[in-house]
């Protein structure tokens, strides 16, 4: 299906091949472009994109003034390209993930207001042909890998003849996730060292902003603020008890999410009776994003399914994720008050 794309559509959806074709072939190298006036403007636009990606979603601007002239659109698309180059040069998978999630959410805000014909065109361009009422199982599983709500688990879906039934509202959400999956699949880019050297001031600035964002979100690691399930897993390790695979994954992802360095996580697992340095290093680095996907700690519902939700307290009853527990405890700056623990074990 072909539709007539407008100039502003290239700025809305810079990942489309039509947007790249609009840019045309430029005789200038990336280095020459970065030194040009247009390149400097595009670089500022790229930095604005990355800063927006690092802000909590609630603090991002919902409205965006889209350019309508050719030069403005080219600057916008160039900014998208340079943003991808900068996070690739930074060499941090977390930055790549943040940018991909931001670009997917940004595109989604435009898509939900599009006419059906154009929305379906964009959907087909990113591999969701037709965007109808179902998806092949293999494609569905890949798209929902980053979604942790119970409703997305394949066991909770209606599957027939290799197709997963999807509601129209869910299809919109999955369209956003497909954009994210596509962008993550393309990143990080292989960027020449000469280009990364030119962009070093920008990569250093972004690393600093990201570090500050993490400190504001989680601050220094405080074990006293850990949820009961994570405290129990650490206690088991300290006591020389082997913990199940699901527990190792949950603990590793949780510690990585709150900012603990991989080396410190590995050191924690040294207490396990079956500790294997090579295997532990591989698993920790894989969960932390070295293998291409950065994992988030399981939700409380998943922890209960795994049988590792234990000693829940009153705060556990009010939250749905261990990371939310940790944020709240740190914000309160105190341990659970006497009598707050229910002393129950859920599995």
C-alpha positions in Angstrom: 0.0 0.0 0.0 1.3 3.4 -1.0 0.3 6.7 0.5 1.3 10.2 -0.1 3.7 11.3 2.7 3.9 14.9 3.6 7.2 16.7 4.5 6.3 16.7 8.2 5.8 12.9 8.0 9.6 12.5 7.4 10.2 14.4 10.7 7.6 12.4 12.5 8.9 9.0 11.4 12.6 9.5 10.6 13.2 5.7 10.7 11.2 5.1 7.5 13.2 4.5 4.3 11.2 7.3 2.7 12.6 9.7 5.3 16.1 8.6 4.5 15.5 8.8 0.7 14.2 12.3 1.2 17.6 13.3 2.7 19.2 12.2 -0.6 22.9 11.4 -1.0 25.2 14.0 0.4 28.7 14.2 -1.0 29.9 15.5 2.4 31.3 13.0 4.9 29.9 12.9 8.4 33.0 14.8 9.6 32.4 17.6 7.0 28.7 17.7 7.9 29.5 18.1 11.6 31.7 21.1 10.9 29.1 22.8 8.7 26.5 25.3 10.0 23.7 22.8 9.2 25.6 20.1 11.0 26.0 22.2 14.1 22.3 22.9 14.2 21.5 19.2 13.6 23.9 18.3 16.4 22.1 20.6 18.9 18.8 19.0 17.8 20.4 15.5 18.4 21.5 16.5 21.9 18.0 17.8 22.6 16.5 14.4 21.6 18.9 12.5 23.8 18.3 14.8 26.8 14.5 14.2 26.3 15.1 10.5 26.2 16.9 10.6 29.5 14.2 12.5 31.3 11.4 10.6 33.0 8.5 10.2 30.7 6.3 12.4 32.9 8.8 15.3 32.5 8.9 15.2 28.7 7.1 17.8 26.5 4.0 16.3 25.0 3.7 18.8 22.2 6.4 19.2 19.6 6.6 21.8 16.9 7.2 19.9 13.7 9.1 21.6 10.8 7.1 22.1 7.6 9.8 23.3 5.3 12.4 21.2 3.6 15.4 22.6 5.5 13.7 22.2 8.8 12.8 18.6 8.1 16.3 17.7 7.0 17.7 19.2 10.2 15.2 17.1 12.2 16.0 13.9 10.4 19.7 14.6 10.6 19.3 15.2 14.4 17.7 11.7 14.6 20.6 10.2 12.8 23.2 12.0 14.9 21.5 11.0 18.1 21.9 7.4 17.1 25.5 8.0 16.3 26.2 9.7 19.7 24.7 7.0 21.8 26.6 4.4 19.8 29.9 6.3 20.4 29.0 6.4 24.2 29.1 2.6 24.3 26.5 2.2 26.9 23.6 -0.1 26.2 21.4 1.7 28.7 21.6 4.9 26.6 20.8 3.0 23.5 17.7 1.5 25.2 16.6 4.9 26.5 16.9 6.5 23.0 15.0 3.6 21.3 12.2 3.8 23.9 11.9 7.5 23.5 11.8 7.4 19.7 9.2 4.7 19.8 7.0 6.6 22.2 7.5 9.8 20.1 6.4 8.0 16.9 3.5 6.4 18.7 2.1 9.8 19.8 1.9 10.8 16.1 0.6 7.5 14.9 -2.4 7.4 17.2 -3.7 10.6 15.6 -3.0 9.6 12.0 -5.6 8.6 9.5 -6.1 4.9 9.3 -4.5 4.6 5.8 -1.3 6.3 6.9 -1.1 4.5 10.2 -1.4 1.1 8.4 1.3 2.3 5.9 3.8 3.0 8.7 2.8 -0.3 10.4 3.5 -2.2 7.2 6.8 -0.4 6.8 8.1 -1.8 10.1 6.9 -5.3 9.5 3.4 -5.3 11.0 1.6 -5.8 7.7 -2.0 -5.0 7.9 -1.9 -4.4 11.7 -5.1 -6.4 11.9 -6.5 -8.4 14.8 -3.7 -11.0 15.2 0.0 -11.6 14.9 2.2 -14.6 14.2 3.4 -16.2 17.5 7.1 -15.7 16.7 6.6 -12.0 15.9 4.4 -11.5 18.9 7.0 -13.0 21.3 9.8 -10.8 19.9 7.7 -7.7 20.3 6.5 -8.3 23.8 9.9 -9.3 25.2 10.3 -5.9 26.7 6.7 -5.8 28.2 6.4 -7.2 31.7 2.7 -7.0 32.4 1.0 -10.4 32.9 -1.5 -9.8 30.1 1.3 -10.0 27.5 2.6 -13.4 28.6 1.8 -16.0 25.8 0.1 -18.3 28.3 -2.5 -15.6 28.9 -3.2 -15.0 25.2 -5.7 -16.6 22.8 -3.6 -18.5 20.3 -5.1 -20.2 17.3 -3.3 -21.7 14.2 -0.1 -20.0 15.2 -1.7 -16.6 15.5 -2.1 -14.5 18.7 -5.4 -12.7 18.9 -4.9 -8.9 19.5 -7.5 -6.2 20.3 -7.3 -2.9 18.3 -6.1 -1.0 21.4 -3.4 -3.6 22.1 -2.3 -3.4 18.5 -1.5 0.3 19.0 0.7 -0.6 21.9 2.4 -3.3 20.0 3.0 -1.0 17.1 4.9 1.3 19.5 6.9 -1.7 20.8 7.7 -2.8 17.2 9.3 0.6 16.5 11.4 0.1 19.6 12.4 -3.4 18.6 13.4 -2.3 15.1 15.5 0.6 16.4 17.2 -1.6 19.0 18.0 -4.2 16.3 19.9 -1.5 14.4 21.9 -0.2 17.4 24.6 0.4 18.3 26.0 1.6 15.0 29.5 0.9 13.8 30.9 4.4 13.9 34.4 5.3 12.7 36.7 6.4 15.5 37.3 9.7 13.8 33.6 10.5 14.1 33.4 9.5 17.7 36.5 11.7 18.4 34.7 14.7 17.0 31.6 13.8 19.1 33.5 13.2 22.3 32.3 16.4 24.0 28.7 15.4 23.3 29.2 11.8 24.5 30.8 12.9 27.7 28.0 15.4 28.3 25.4 12.6 27.8 27.2 10.2 30.0 27.2 12.9 32.8 23.5 13.6 32.3 22.7 9.9 32.4 24.8 9.3 35.6 23.1 12.3 37.3 19.7 10.9 36.2 20.5 7.5 37.7 21.6 9.2 41.0 18.5 11.2 41.2 16.3 8.2 40.5 18.0 5.7 42.8 21.0 7.4 44.5 23.6 5.3 46.4 22.7 1.6 46.7 21.0 1.1 50.1 20.5 -2.6 51.0 18.2 -1.6 53.9 15.7 -0.2 51.3 15.6 -3.5 49.4 12.2 -5.2 49.2 11.8 -8.4 51.3 12.2 -10.7 48.3 15.6 -9.3 47.4 16.8 -9.3 51.0 15.8 -12.9 51.3 17.8 -13.8 48.1 20.9 -12.0 49.4 20.4 -13.7 52.8 20.3 -17.1 51.1 23.6 -16.3 49.3 25.3 -15.0 52.4 24.2 -18.2 54.2 25.8 -20.3 51.6 22.5 -21.5 50.0 22.2 -22.0 46.3 19.3 -20.0 44.9 17.2 -21.0 41.9 17.8 -19.6 38.4 14.7 -17.4 38.6 16.1 -15.9 41.9 19.5 -15.3 40.4 18.0 -13.6 37.4 15.7 -11.4 39.5 18.4 -10.4 41.9 20.9 -9.6 39.2 18.4 -7.6 37.1 17.3 -5.7 40.3 20.8 -4.8 41.4 21.7 -3.7 37.8 18.5 -1.6 37.6 19.4 0.3 40.7 22.9 1.1 39.5 25.1 -1.6 41.0 28.2 -2.2 38.9 28.5 -5.7 37.3 31.8 -6.4 39.2 30.0 -5.8 42.5 27.1 -8.0 41.5 29.6 -10.8 40.6 31.3 -10.3 44.0 27.9 -10.9 45.7 27.5 -14.2 44.0 30.9 -15.3 45.1 29.1 -16.3 48.3 27.1 -19.1 46.5 28.4 -22.7 47.1 28.3 -23.4 43.3 30.0 -20.1 42.3 31.6 -20.3 38.9 33.4 -17.0 37.9 33.2 -17.5 34.1 29.6 -18.5 34.1 28.5 -15.8 36.6 30.4 -13.1 34.7 28.6 -14.1 31.5 25.2 -14.2 33.1 25.6 -10.9 34.9 26.9 -9.1 31.8 24.1 -10.6 29.6 21.4 -9.5 32.0 23.1 -6.1 32.3 22.8 -5.5 28.5 26.1 -6.6 27.2 24.4 -9.1 24.9 22.2 -6.5 23.3 19.1 -6.5 25.6 19.0 -4.9 29.0 16.7 -6.7 31.3 14.4 -5.3 34.0 13.7 -7.1 37.3 10.5 -9.2 37.3 7.3 -7.7 38.5 5.8 -8.7 41.8 3.3 -11.0 40.0 6.2 -12.7 38.2 8.0 -13.1 41.5 5.0 -14.8 43.0 4.8 -17.1 39.9 8.4 -18.1 40.4 7.8 -18.8 44.1 10.4 -16.2 45.3 8.0 -13.5 46.7 8.6 -14.0 50.4 8.0 -12.1 53.7 5.8 -9.5 52.1 5.0 -6.4 54.2 2.4 -3.7 54.0 4.2 -1.8 51.4 4.3 -4.9 49.2 0.5 -4.8 49.2 0.6 -1.3 47.6 3.1 -1.8 44.8 3.5 -4.1 41.8 7.2 -4.1 41.3 10.4 -4.5 43.5 11.9 -1.3 41.9 8.9 0.7 43.1 9.3 -0.7 46.6 13.0 0.4 46.5 12.2 3.9 45.3 9.5 4.4 48.0 11.7 3.1 50.8 14.6 5.3 49.7 12.4 8.3 49.4 11.0 7.7 52.9 14.6 7.2 54.1 13.7 4.6 56.7 13.3 0.8 57.3 10.0 -0.9 57.7 8.5 0.1 61.0 8.1 -2.5 63.8 5.1 -4.6 63.1 4.9 -3.6 59.4 5.9 -7.0 58.1 3.0 -9.4 57.7 5.4 -12.3 58.0 3.7 -14.2 55.2 5.3 -16.0 52.3 3.7 -16.0 48.9 4.6 -18.5 46.2 
